[in-house]
Amino acid sequence: MDFDVIIIGGSYAGLSAALTLGRSTRNVLVIDAGQPCNRQTPHSHNFLTHDGERPADIARVAKEEVLKYPTVRFLKGKAISAERIKGGFSIEIESKESFTARKILLATGLKDVLPDIKGLAACWAISAIHCPYCHGYEVKNEKIGLLMNGEHAFDMARNLYLWNKDLTILTNGKSQLNAEQTEKLKSKSIRILEEEIIELEHENGQLKNVVFKNGERLNLKAIYVKPEIEQHLNFNEQLGFELTELKTIKVNEQQQSTAEGVYAAGDCTTIFRSLPIITAAGTMAAVMINKELISEDF
């Protein structure tokens, strides 16, 4: 094998794992395409000692720390295929180069599939946000929208009411809220608008107005969105591990997937996409991988 471990994905989970494995003197290759999901996010929060810093700055410093360990190598590129071979795995990248390793750690994040609304992609992770614990404090007591429907809209509105009292649910079509939920929301002065949205007017990603099909506009400070998610890679088909009903990689408490020798950590395994959570998962995965390698070799 070329390496003890190949880590696919060089953001927080991958970096955390690489640090732990480097300190365990393991030969590690980190393959990273350089497209983290938070690349537009101006500030990161809820991460001790880094609150308010740019995610890119945190990752840059982390990579510098990891590279102090001589057995860790970084390779910029996109993994395109994975194959189980005798003694481990073979990973091919876009340049057609292949590398082998005894164990694989997938830290590939998730792909956010946003509704097809003009301006939404430009606002994503800036003023079109997904998590009050990550971004809620910065827009507290402001006029906020929720681009969602049904049970999720009700649950999110209930949570957001702690931060914001001026809330408008934008169902972007017929409301799927039941009568009881609708009445409860109205009792809290939470509005429900069913008009179809055609555009988010913004300035450099900062939301100004939601524009509806009927020509009306609604001025908002920010809008919460629940995108669909997809895995960046179809390695579940190639390596035979399972996905959950939420399309995340199914792992146990040791970050092991359902395929032998394949571990996963970070956003690709959970909908709780918070830096401390995914960083801790990367560390756990690395410890368990190292333990398995020790067990095999002793």
Helices and strands as residue ranges (DSSP letters): E 3-8, H 12-23, E 28-32, H 55-66, E 72-76, E 79-85, E 88-93, E 98-106, E 110-113, H 120-123, E 128-129, H 132-135, G 136-139, E 144-147, H 150-160, E 167-170, H 179-187, E 191-193, E 197-203, E 206-212, E 217-219, E 222-225, E 228-231, H 235-239, E 262-264, G 267-269, H 275-297
